[in-house]
Amino acid sequence: MTGRQGVAFHARSTSLPPCRWTVGSTTTDTTESETIMNERGTTTRSARAAIAAASATLFACLLAAQSGLLALTPVLASVAADFDVSPATAGQLRAVSGLAAVVAAAGLVVAARHRDLRRLLTTGLSAITVGAVASAGAPSFWVLAGAQAVLGGGIALVLAAGLAAAASWVPPERRATALSWALVGQPSAWIVGMPVVGALGTHSWRLVWVLPFAASVVALVAVALRRRSAPEPGHLSARTLLRRPGTARWAVGEFLAYAGWAGVLVYSGSLLTEAHGASVSAAGTALGIGAVGFVLGIFTGRRWVTGSARRLLLVTGPVLAVATLLLGAFRPSFLFSVGLFALIAFFAGARMIAGSALGLDLDGVGPLQAMSLRAAAMQSGYLGGSVLGGIGLSVAGWPGLGAVLATSLLLTVPAAVVTFPAARGRCAPAFAEGSAR
């Protein structure tokens, strides 16, 4: 070995310790990276658990609200017979609860104070509990009507605060998950509750109130376990709110859609029991099975709402109108009516998620005020649908009922045409994120 080669070899040999130190540093860095990743994984799991808990709570809240709305559906004929009133008069009980809900929701729309969503949910669920107990023990039709007013006010508070919480209790990138589960809580009350209500209604219509009572108690416990969050920001004045681009026209479209859908929902139970001679139990089970279409409509609409909300509303309006007209005019068999109800429920679910997405995207309107306006429009629609449906049924029977409700649903088409230019190219961020998944 020459001297120059020996120097080179020595230089290479002396470079080995730094290499060994680098390897040790890499090991140390790797350990630190693993620790950070583990901490991030723990944080992610905690965040997912919190989102799941919020979603489950809101699911329970809207299920309780919807169970209060649906309890009378399959037993209206029994209520009418017990209190010696006509089915059309008994159907106006939904008009009473709807009017109370409109008043409660309108109060939230115009209220300027900051609101705690947790407290609003607790108040609404408590009202549902009281209304259910009072309805079960009502000694007269008028007492039952008063109990329905209490129930309606509670339902409006839960619907408004529940959907607003879906946008406030979770991070923006996870709102679609909470919103979807909150919305699915309503049709789940049909799927699970309708067979139960039908079975209980076979023995007595008073027993059906066990369902909304139990559901509201469970939801109250879930809400009580949540920590109090920051109050919602102050609202716009009513005049300023209605001047926001597209707000009033969006609310009109929601009113018309819910008027038609509410009429179908309120009178479909009586149609199955009276027009087809089905038992209360069979009618309740059939409506519960048909409500699966509503769930499918929500998830189908979620896929198409981003970039296609306008088309979705323009398509669902005429389809709902035609199907509702057929429901009243043609009743060849029990299964035909049940299948047609399921079809109506499917397109109603798709329209519901599209309308909700647009409401959450109103310029300069907070989640609670937007969803309070939606609740007011929805409950006004329930009121209008119950009244108009009762008039149509009294004047021209089931075909008259179908014609009146179909007209309301068809009018949602021009409302959608004039509403969407202000919101063209935009969609609710929560649903945009959800649809991309």
C-alpha positions as CSV (number, residue, x, y, z in Angstrom):
1,M,0.0,0.0,0.0
2,T,1.4,3.4,-1.0
3,G,1.5,6.3,1.3
4,R,-1.2,8.2,-0.7
5,Q,-3.5,5.1,-0.6
6,G,-2.9,4.8,3.1
7,V,-3.9,8.4,3.7
8,A,-7.1,7.8,1.6
9,F,-7.9,4.6,3.5
10,H,-7.3,6.4,6.8
11,A,-9.6,9.3,5.7
12,R,-12.4,6.8,4.8
13,S,-11.9,5.0,8.1
14,T,-12.1,8.1,10.2
15,S,-15.4,9.0,8.5
16,L,-17.1,5.9,9.9
17,P,-18.0,7.3,13.4
18,P,-20.0,10.2,11.9
19,C,-21.9,7.6,9.9
20,R,-22.6,5.6,13.0
21,W,-23.8,8.8,14.7
22,T,-26.1,9.6,11.8
23,V,-27.7,6.1,12.0
24,G,-28.3,6.7,15.7
25,S,-29.8,10.1,15.0
26,T,-32.1,8.6,12.4
27,T,-33.3,6.1,15.0
28,T,-33.9,8.9,17.4
29,D,-35.8,10.9,14.8
30,T,-37.8,7.8,13.9
31,T,-38.8,7.3,17.5
32,E,-39.9,10.9,17.8
33,S,-41.9,10.7,14.5
34,E,-43.6,7.5,15.8
35,T,-44.5,9.3,19.0
36,I,-45.9,12.3,17.1
37,M,-47.9,10.0,14.8
38,N,-49.3,8.1,17.8
39,E,-50.4,11.4,19.4
40,R,-52.0,12.5,16.1
41,G,-53.7,9.1,15.8
42,T,-55.1,9.4,19.4
43,T,-56.3,13.0,18.6
44,T,-57.9,11.8,15.4
45,R,-59.7,9.0,17.2
46,S,-60.9,11.4,19.9
47,A,-62.2,13.8,17.2
48,R,-64.0,11.0,15.4
49,A,-65.5,9.9,18.7
50,A,-66.7,13.4,19.4
51,I,-68.2,13.7,15.9
52,A,-69.9,10.3,16.3
53,A,-71.3,11.4,19.7
54,A,-72.6,14.6,18.2
55,S,-74.2,12.8,15.2
56,A,-75.8,10.2,17.5
57,T,-77.3,13.0,19.7
58,L,-78.7,14.9,16.8
59,F,-80.1,11.7,15.3
60,A,-81.9,11.0,18.5
61,C,-83.2,14.6,18.7
62,L,-84.7,14.6,15.2
63,L,-86.1,11.1,15.7
64,A,-87.9,12.3,18.8
65,A,-89.3,15.3,16.9
66,Q,-90.5,13.2,14.0
67,S,-92.1,10.6,16.2
68,G,-94.2,13.3,17.7
69,L,-95.3,14.3,14.2
70,L,-96.1,10.8,13.1
71,A,-97.9,9.4,16.1
72,L,-101.3,10.4,15.0
73,T,-100.9,9.3,11.3
74,P,-102.2,5.7,11.5
75,V,-104.8,6.4,14.3
76,L,-106.6,9.5,13.0
77,A,-109.7,7.4,12.3
78,S,-109.7,6.0,15.9
79,V,-109.3,9.5,17.4
80,A,-112.2,10.7,15.2
81,A,-114.4,7.8,16.4
82,D,-113.5,8.2,20.0
83,F,-114.3,11.9,20.2
84,D,-117.2,11.6,17.6
85,V,-115.7,14.0,15.0
86,S,-115.1,13.5,11.3
87,P,-111.7,12.3,10.0
88,A,-111.2,15.7,8.4
89,T,-111.7,17.4,11.7
90,A,-109.3,15.0,13.4
91,G,-106.8,15.8,10.7
92,Q,-106.8,19.4,11.9
93,L,-105.0,18.4,15.0
94,R,-101.9,18.6,12.8
95,A,-103.0,22.0,11.9
96,V,-103.0,23.0,15.6
97,S,-99.5,21.6,16.2
98,G,-98.3,23.2,13.0
99,L,-99.6,26.6,14.0
100,A,-97.8,26.3,17.4
101,A,-94.6,25.3,15.6
102,V,-94.8,28.2,13.3
103,V,-95.1,30.6,16.2
104,A,-92.1,29.0,18.0
105,A,-90.0,28.9,14.9
106,A,-90.9,32.5,13.9
107,G,-89.8,33.6,17.4
108,L,-86.4,32.1,16.8
109,V,-86.1,33.8,13.4
110,V,-86.7,37.3,14.8
111,A,-85.0,36.9,18.2
112,A,-81.9,39.0,18.4
113,R,-80.5,37.4,21.5
114,H,-77.6,34.9,21.4
115,R,-79.0,31.4,21.8
116,D,-77.5,28.3,23.4
117,L,-78.3,25.4,21.2
118,R,-78.0,22.9,24.0
119,R,-80.6,24.8,26.0
120,L,-82.9,25.1,23.0
121,L,-82.8,21.4,22.4
122,T,-83.5,20.7,26.1
123,T,-86.5,23.0,26.1
124,G,-87.9,21.5,22.9
125,L,-87.5,17.9,24.0
126,S,-89.1,18.7,27.4
127,A,-92.1,20.2,25.6
128,I,-92.4,17.0,23.4
129,T,-92.4,14.9,26.6
130,V,-95.1,17.0,28.2
131,G,-97.2,17.1,25.1
132,A,-97.0,13.3,24.7
133,V,-98.2,12.7,28.3
134,A,-101.0,15.2,27.9
135,S,-102.1,13.7,24.6
136,A,-102.3,10.2,26.1
137,G,-104.5,11.3,28.9
138,A,-106.6,13.9,27.1
139,P,-110.3,13.6,28.2
140,S,-111.7,15.7,25.3
141,F,-110.8,16.7,21.8
142,W,-110.1,20.2,22.9
143,V,-107.6,19.1,25.5
144,L,-105.9,16.9,22.9
145,A,-105.7,19.9,20.6
146,G,-104.0,21.9,23.4
147,A,-101.5,19.1,24.0
148,Q,-100.7,19.1,20.3
149,A,-99.9,22.8,20.5
150,V,-97.3,22.1,23.2
151,L,-96.0,19.3,21.2
152,G,-95.7,21.4,18.0
153,G,-93.8,24.2,19.8
154,G,-91.3,21.7,21.1
155,I,-90.9,20.0,17.7
156,A,-90.1,23.4,16.0
157,L,-87.3,24.1,18.6
158,V,-85.7,20.7,18.2
159,L,-85.8,20.9,14.4
160,A,-84.2,24.4,14.2
161,A,-81.6,23.9,16.9
162,G,-80.8,20.3,15.8
163,L,-79.9,21.2,12.3
164,A,-78.1,24.3,13.4
165,A,-76.1,22.2,15.9
166,A,-75.1,19.9,13.0
167,A,-73.3,22.9,11.5
168,S,-71.9,24.2,14.8
169,W,-70.9,21.2,16.9
170,V,-68.5,19.7,14.4
171,P,-65.5,21.0,12.3
172,P,-66.5,22.4,8.9
173,E,-64.9,19.4,7.1
174,R,-67.1,16.9,9.0
175,R,-70.4,18.8,8.8
176,A,-71.8,16.5,6.1
177,T,-71.6,13.5,8.4
178,A,-73.5,15.2,11.2
179,L,-76.1,16.8,8.9
180,S,-76.7,13.5,7.1
181,W,-77.3,11.6,10.4
182,A,-79.5,14.4,11.7
183,L,-81.7,14.3,8.6
184,V,-81.9,10.5,8.6
185,G,-83.3,10.7,12.2
186,Q,-86.6,11.8,10.8
187,P,-87.4,8.9,8.4
188,S,-85.9,6.5,11.0
189,A,-88.8,7.4,13.2
190,W,-91.1,6.1,10.5
191,I,-89.1,2.9,9.9
192,V,-88.8,2.0,13.5
193,G,-91.8,3.8,15.0
194,M,-94.6,3.2,12.5
195,P,-94.8,-0.5,13.2
196,V,-94.7,0.2,16.9
197,V,-97.4,2.8,16.6
198,G,-99.5,0.6,14.5
199,A,-99.2,-2.3,17.0
200,L,-100.0,0.0,20.0
201,G,-102.8,1.7,18.1
202,T,-104.6,-1.6,17.6
203,H,-105.2,-1.6,21.4
204,S,-105.8,2.1,21.9
205,W,-104.7,5.3,20.1
206,R,-103.7,6.7,23.5
207,L,-100.8,4.1,23.7
208,V,-99.1,5.5,20.6
209,W,-97.8,8.4,22.7
210,V,-95.4,6.0,24.4
211,L,-93.1,6.3,21.4
212,P,-92.5,10.1,21.3
213,F,-92.3,10.1,25.1
214,A,-89.6,7.4,25.2
215,A,-87.7,8.9,22.2
216,S,-87.6,12.4,23.8
217,V,-86.4,11.1,27.1
218,V,-83.5,9.3,25.4
219,A,-82.6,12.4,23.5
220,L,-82.8,14.5,26.6
221,V,-80.2,12.2,28.3
222,A,-77.9,12.5,25.3
223,V,-78.2,16.3,25.2
224,A,-77.5,16.5,28.9
225,L,-74.2,14.6,28.5
226,R,-72.9,17.3,26.1
227,R,-70.9,20.2,27.5
228,R,-72.4,23.7,27.0
229,S,-71.1,25.3,23.9
230,A,-70.7,29.0,23.0
231,P,-74.0,30.7,22.2
232,E,-75.0,31.3,18.5
233,P,-74.2,34.8,17.2
234,G,-76.9,37.4,17.1
235,H,-79.5,37.3,14.3
236,L,-80.3,39.6,11.5
237,S,-83.5,41.6,11.9
238,A,-86.5,40.1,10.1
239,R,-86.5,42.9,7.5
240,T,-82.8,42.4,6.8
241,L,-83.1,38.7,6.7
242,L,-85.9,38.7,4.1
243,R,-83.9,41.2,1.9
244,R,-81.0,38.8,1.7
245,P,-80.7,37.5,-1.9
246,G,-82.8,34.4,-2.4
247,T,-83.9,34.0,1.2
248,A,-87.6,34.8,0.9
249,R,-88.0,32.8,-2.4
250,W,-86.2,29.8,-0.9
251,A,-88.6,29.9,2.1
252,V,-91.6,30.0,-0.3
253,G,-90.4,27.0,-2.1
254,E,-89.9,25.1,1.2
255,F,-93.4,26.1,2.3
256,L,-95.0,24.7,-0.9
257,A,-93.0,21.5,-0.8
258,Y,-93.8,20.7,2.8
259,A,-97.5,21.6,2.3
260,G,-97.8,18.9,-0.3
261,W,-95.7,16.4,1.5
262,A,-97.4,17.0,4.9
263,G,-100.8,16.3,3.4
264,V,-99.6,13.0,2.1
265,L,-98.0,12.2,5.4
266,V,-101.1,13.2,7.5
267,Y,-103.8,11.5,5.5
268,S,-102.0,8.4,4.0
269,G,-102.8,6.4,7.2
270,S,-106.5,7.1,6.9
271,L,-106.4,6.3,3.1
272,L,-105.0,2.9,3.8
273,T,-107.5,2.1,6.7
274,E,-110.6,3.6,5.1
275,A,-110.2,3.2,1.3
276,H,-108.6,-0.2,1.5
277,G,-110.0,-1.5,4.8
278,A,-106.6,-2.2,6.3
279,S,-106.1,-2.6,10.0
280,V,-104.3,0.1,12.0
281,S,-101.4,-2.3,12.5
282,A,-101.1,-3.1,8.8
283,A,-101.3,0.5,7.9
284,G,-98.6,1.5,10.4
285,T,-96.3,-1.3,9.2
286,A,-96.8,-0.4,5.6
287,L,-96.0,3.2,6.2
288,G,-92.9,2.3,8.1
289,I,-91.7,0.1,5.3
290,G,-92.6,2.7,2.7
291,A,-90.5,5.3,4.6
292,V,-87.3,3.4,3.6
293,G,-87.8,5.2,0.4
294,F,-87.3,8.5,2.2
295,V,-83.9,7.4,3.6
296,L,-82.8,6.2,0.1
297,G,-83.9,9.6,-1.3
298,I,-81.7,11.5,1.2
299,F,-78.6,9.5,0.4
300,T,-79.3,9.6,-3.4
301,G,-79.9,13.4,-3.2
302,R,-76.7,13.8,-1.3
303,R,-74.8,12.4,-4.2
304,W,-76.4,14.8,-6.7
305,V,-76.9,18.0,-4.7
306,T,-73.4,19.4,-5.4
307,G,-73.7,21.2,-8.7
308,S,-77.1,19.7,-9.5
309,A,-79.4,21.1,-6.8
310,R,-81.3,23.2,-9.3
311,R,-82.0,20.2,-11.5
312,L,-82.9,18.1,-8.5
313,L,-85.6,20.5,-7.4
314,L,-86.9,20.9,-10.9
315,V,-87.2,17.2,-11.3
316,T,-88.6,16.3,-7.9
317,G,-91.4,18.8,-8.1
318,P,-93.3,17.4,-11.1
319,V,-92.7,13.8,-10.1
320,L,-94.0,14.4,-6.6
321,A,-97.1,16.2,-8.1
322,V,-98.0,13.4,-10.5
323,A,-97.4,10.6,-7.9
324,T,-99.6,12.4,-5.3
325,L,-102.4,12.9,-7.8
326,L,-102.3,9.2,-8.6
327,L,-102.3,8.3,-4.9
328,G,-105.7,10.0,-4.5
329,A,-107.3,9.2,-7.8
330,F,-106.3,5.5,-8.3
331,R,-106.5,2.9,-5.6
332,P,-106.6,-0.5,-7.3
333,S,-105.0,-2.3,-4.3
334,F,-103.4,-1.9,-0.9
335,L,-99.9,-2.8,-2.2
336,F,-100.2,-0.3,-5.1
337,S,-101.0,2.6,-2.6
338,V,-98.1,1.5,-0.3
339,G,-95.7,1.4,-3.3
340,L,-96.8,4.8,-4.5
341,F,-96.3,6.2,-1.0
342,A,-92.8,4.8,-1.0
343,L,-92.1,6.5,-4.3
344,I,-93.4,9.8,-3.1
345,A,-91.2,9.4,0.1
346,F,-88.1,8.8,-2.0
347,F,-88.4,12.0,-4.1
348,A,-89.5,13.9,-1.0
349,G,-86.2,12.9,0.7
350,A,-84.2,14.0,-2.3
351,R,-85.9,17.3,-2.3
352,M,-85.5,17.8,1.4
353,I,-81.7,17.5,1.3
354,A,-81.4,19.8,-1.6
355,G,-83.5,22.5,0.0
356,S,-81.6,22.1,3.3
357,A,-78.3,22.5,1.5
358,L,-79.4,25.7,-0.1
359,G,-80.7,27.1,3.2
360,L,-77.3,26.6,4.9
361,D,-75.7,28.4,2.0
362,L,-77.8,31.6,2.3
363,D,-75.5,34.7,2.2
364,G,-74.9,36.3,5.5
365,V,-77.4,34.1,7.4
366,G,-76.3,32.1,10.4
367,P,-77.1,28.3,10.8
368,L,-79.6,28.8,13.6
369,Q,-81.5,31.6,11.9
370,A,-81.5,29.8,8.5
371,M,-82.8,26.5,10.1
372,S,-85.3,28.5,12.2
373,L,-86.7,30.0,8.9
374,R,-86.7,26.5,7.4
375,A,-88.6,25.2,10.5
376,A,-91.1,28.0,10.1
377,A,-91.6,27.3,6.4
378,M,-91.9,23.6,7.1
379,Q,-94.4,23.9,9.9
380,S,-96.4,26.5,7.9
381,G,-96.4,24.0,5.1
382,Y,-97.6,21.3,7.5
383,L,-100.4,23.7,8.6
384,G,-101.3,24.5,5.0
385,G,-101.2,20.9,3.9
386,S,-103.4,19.7,6.7
387,V,-106.0,22.4,6.1
388,L,-106.0,22.2,2.3
389,G,-106.0,18.4,2.4
390,G,-108.9,18.4,4.8
391,I,-110.9,20.8,2.5
392,G,-110.1,18.6,-0.6
393,L,-111.1,15.5,1.2
394,S,-114.4,17.0,2.4
395,V,-115.3,18.4,-1.0
396,A,-114.2,15.7,-3.4
397,G,-113.0,12.7,-1.4
398,W,-109.6,11.1,-2.0
399,P,-109.3,12.4,-5.6
400,G,-109.8,15.9,-4.2
401,L,-107.2,15.4,-1.6
402,G,-104.7,14.3,-4.2
403,A,-105.5,17.2,-6.6
404,V,-105.0,19.9,-3.9
405,L,-101.7,18.5,-2.7
406,A,-100.4,17.9,-6.2
407,T,-101.0,21.5,-7.0
408,S,-98.9,22.7,-4.1
409,L,-96.1,20.4,-5.1
410,L,-96.2,21.5,-8.7
411,L,-95.9,25.1,-7.7
412,T,-92.5,24.4,-6.2
413,V,-91.2,24.3,-9.8
414,P,-91.6,28.0,-10.6
415,A,-90.4,28.8,-7.1
416,A,-87.2,26.9,-7.8
417,V,-86.7,28.6,-11.2
418,V,-86.8,32.1,-9.6
419,T,-84.8,31.1,-6.5
420,F,-81.7,29.6,-8.1
421,P,-80.2,32.3,-10.2
422,A,-79.1,34.1,-7.1
423,A,-77.4,30.9,-5.9
424,R,-76.2,29.5,-9.2
425,G,-72.8,28.0,-9.0
426,R,-72.9,27.7,-5.2
427,C,-73.8,24.9,-2.9
428,A,-73.7,24.3,0.8
429,P,-70.1,23.6,1.9
430,A,-71.2,20.8,4.2
431,F,-72.9,18.9,1.5
432,A,-70.2,19.7,-1.1
433,E,-67.8,18.0,1.2
434,G,-70.1,15.1,1.8
435,S,-70.9,14.5,-1.8
436,A,-67.3,14.3,-2.7
437,R,-66.8,11.2,-0.6
